[in-house]
Amino acid sequence: MSCSNCGEEKVKCKGLCARCYMRMQRHGTPELLVKDKEPCYGCGNEKVHAKGLCGSCYSRLLSNGSPEKTRPKGKTVAECDFCGERKTMAAHGLCKKCYKRARDHGGDPNYIDKNLPPKIRPCKNCSETREIVGKGYCAPCYQRLWKKGTLEYAPKRYRKFCLIEGCDKPVVSYGFCGTHRIAKRDKRSQQDYHLKKKFGMGSGEYEKLLESQGGVCAICGNKETRPDHNNGKPRRLAVDHNHKTGKVRSLLCSNCNIAIGLLGDSTDTIKSAMEYLEAHKNQLNP
């Protein structure tokens, strides 16, 4: 089967050879292009590529749907309202140079001051001569306007003091200073936290052990007499434990607990101390 236009034997599609089919796709006709054909109707260029358009206009037609030139976004070229030169516009009808000068100097593109260097002039808000950052404001004022939407300073934070009358210490937590916060805190919760953290036992276990001992020291059989620093009342019995294994042994008064601690929890040392006291019993008690 031969081409219906030129008679070639190799047919590609729709009864046309490759070249005739390409001309059909581009120009709408399989006929050969005439050299003296009319120029591009988009830009007037004599070199026509397809459908009466040059290569540039034809690519714009395919991508934008029109052979007309499209302006690049953000790059408008026009006459500046201030200097009158045809340049790339920035904003408000001003070129980049004039707009930058107007932005830095309160909207005046013709700002010239021989006594002060550029961008240095009194701030519109605080009236201090500083470097102008934007809209006629210095850096601190412009930052407040940009971040908070106002030129006013943020209100000062007042220092809070303890709720207890006559106490002028600052607040630590819950409206109280450190001293009164400890006094107001629940003592039982403090004791539970201390027992759990140091000895691994709760307040219930402590109460059971104290009841089994009759409320007295396991060594001397006396009650605790050492006063507490906070309220002056007698302390509770100390929890004696093995320092190597951490196992709780019993409850002791402060004197007995300190004594066996100073003797190193050594039975041999305690026996030697007992023998020493027996040997000098007559001297101690004449």
Sequence and secondary structure as in RCSB ss.txt:
>XXXX:A:sequence
MSCSNCGEEKVKCKGLCARCYMRMQRHGTPELLVKDKEPCYGCGNEKVHAKGLCGSCYSRLLSNGSPEKTRPKGK
TVAECDFCGERKTMAAHGLCKKCYKRARDHGGDPNYIDKNLPPKIRPCKNCSETREIVGKGYCAPCYQRLWKKGT
LEYAPKRYRKFCLIEGCDKPVVSYGFCGTHRIAKRDKRSQQDYHLKKKFGMGSGEYEKLLESQGGVCAICGNKET
RPDHNNGKPRRLAVDHNHKTGKVRSLLCSNCNIAIGLLGDSTDTIKSAMEYLEAHKNQLNP
>XXXX:A:secstr
   TTT  S   BTTB HHHHHHHHHHSS S   TT    TTT  S   BTTB HHHHHHHHHHSSSS    TT 
 EEE TTT  EEEEEETTEEHHHHHHHHHTTT TT   SSS TTEEE TTT  EEEEEETTEEHHHHHHHHHHS 
SS        B SSTT   B  BTTB HHHHHHHS HHHHHHHHHHHHTS  HHHHHHHHHHTTTS TTT     
 B TTT SB   EEEE TTT  EEEEE HHHHHHHHHTTT HHHHHHHHHHHHHTHHHH  
